[in-house]
Amino acid sequence: MTLEWLKEVAFGWLGLMPEVFYDMELEDFFLMQKGFFNKRKVDDLSFAKVAFYIAAIHQNIAGKPIYGKKFIAEWFGEKEKQMSKEDLAKRSEVIMKKLELMQKIDDEKKKINGRRTENSN
C-alpha cells in the first residue's frame, strides 16, 4: 500500500477533495473505504438479483428452470465446490453431535415438565 494508491482511492473511488483527504485520520479513511466497498458489494448483489429475475422470466417462458443461488454465484464468478468425503464426514459428525445435544435438552425438558405435572396433581 503506497501513498499513490491511497490518493487514487481517495480522489477517484471515494471522490474526496484533497483538503478533506489530508485532514482525515488514517483510521477514518480506511473505515470510509470499507463502507464504500461494502456498499458496492450490496449494489452489485442487487444488480445480480435484477439480472436473475429477467433471466428467470425468459427461462420460464422457454420451459427451463433457473436457480437463484447458482445463478448469482456464477454471476460473481464463483463455482459451487464439491465437498470432499472427509469434509462430508466431518460435517455429518458435527450435525450428529448437535442432534444428540438437542435430544438431551429435549429429554431434560420432558423430565422437568413431567415433574411439574406430577407435583400439580
Rosetta blueprint (number, residue, H / E / L):
1 M L
2 T L
3 L H
4 E H
5 W H
6 L H
7 K H
8 E H
9 V H
10 A H
11 F H
12 G H
13 W H
14 L L
15 G L
16 L L
17 M L
18 P H
19 E H
20 V H
21 F H
22 Y H
23 D H
24 M L
25 E L
26 L H
27 E H
28 D H
29 F H
30 F H
31 L H
32 M H
33 Q H
34 K H
35 G H
36 F H
37 F H
38 N H
39 K H
40 R H
41 K H
42 V H
43 D H
44 D H
45 L H
46 S H
47 F H
48 A H
49 K H
50 V H
51 A H
52 F H
53 Y H
54 I H
55 A H
56 A H
57 I H
58 H H
59 Q H
60 N H
61 I H
62 A L
63 G L
64 K L
65 P L
66 I L
67 Y L
68 G H
69 K H
70 K H
71 F H
72 I H
73 A H
74 E H
75 W H
76 F L
77 G L
78 E L
79 K L
80 E L
81 K L
82 Q L
83 M L
84 S L
85 K H
86 E H
87 D H
88 L H
89 A H
90 K H
91 R H
92 S H
93 E H
94 V H
95 I H
96 M H
97 K H
98 K H
99 L H
100 E H
101 L H
102 M H
103 Q H
104 K H
105 I H
106 D H
107 D H
108 E H
109 K H
110 K H
111 K H
112 I H
113 N H
114 G H
115 R H
116 R H
117 T H
118 E H
119 N H
120 S H
121 N L
